[in-house]
Amino acid sequence: GIVMIIKPLAALFIVAVLGYPGRTGLTVALGLANIGEFSFILGQVALVNGIIPQEGQSILVGVAMISITLNPLLFGSLDRLESAARSVPWIWNLLDGRAERRRRQVNEATSEQIVATTKPIAIILGYGPVGRLVDGILSDAGLHTVIVEMNLRSINGIVGRGRSAIFGDGTKREILIEAGIRKAEYFVVTVPNTENRQQLVQLAKELHPNVQVVMRARYLADGNAEDDGTVTVYEEGETGLAMARRVMQLREMDPEKIDTFLNAVRQLWRMKS
């Protein structure tokens, strides 16, 4: 009860008070609804020092095994739990109310900038190292970039510099609309492990059929199954190609031959250049 009920509820409360979205709170709560192998070490130290009896150590092991086993099942029900919470307005207001108020406050200035700009708009989902690099390059190239990020501190920093940023989950319809997807020319997903990436592409295309989508993927196997015009940049493939290019350059091979060879590899791996 403590591990799988009280601890998750406490985490849910803390995340809600900090002003993060309800889905983030549910994710954190479910992620903490278990104890791992480190508990065995703590339990052993407690047992040796006489803090808990042998029976306590046995209970600890049992709780760890049960909670670790059930945790994937709980995570699998995240969408259902979120839908259930949304269906009860007062519960969802407790979980998401503060985040919604902060989101409206932070996003108001960006909405005005999106309406007023005459530059091509590029929405950038994620503001990690890759997102910051893409943002800097595209901004210097004359595009109006709109950052969509769940880190409120990052959002406040971006908005404080007079730039455009939207606080929220960029996989959600309402957030993409608020970020200006219907006016955007480019939608750049810099987060490598986006869940339901195909659904995200479909949502973006549904909201703006002509938007050009550029996605980041960690592995070649993560690419889109359908040829829907999406450009996917594969970390696995690009790293391999860059390293191979360096070796061939060290051998002083002809640059045209290098390009021809690497382009053939791109075609074989279905990597759009």
Number of C-alpha atoms within 10 A of each C-alpha: 8 10 15 20 14 13 17 22 20 13 20 23 16 16 21 23 16 11 20 25 23 25 21 18 24 25 18 17 24 25 17 21 23 22 20 14 11 9 15 16 11 13 21 15 13 16 16 12 10 10 12 14 13 15 10 14 18 13 12 16 17 12 19 19 15 13 18 16 12 13 17 12 11 16 17 11 12 15 13 12 15 15 13 13 20 16 11 10 12 12 14 18 16 15 27 23 20 17 23 18 11 15 18 14 11 18 21 13 16 22 19 11 16 22 10 9 11 10 13 13 24 26 28 26 25 21 23 14 10 15 19 15 13 17 22 13 12 16 15 10 9 11 20 22 27 27 28 26 21 19 15 18 10 16 22 17 12 17 17 11 8 12 17 23 30 31 29 25 19 24 19 12 16 12 17 22 17 19 30 21 24 18 18 22 18 19 24 22 27 23 18 18 13 16 10 9 19 16 11 18 22 13 16 23 19 13 16 17 11 15 21 19 21 18 22 21 23 17 15 17 11 14 21 17 8 8 8 12 13 19 18 22 22 21 15 13 17 16 11 11 16 11 11 14 18 12 12 14 13 9 9 10 12 10 12 9 11 17 12 11 12 16 16 13 14 16 11 9 12 12 18 12 9
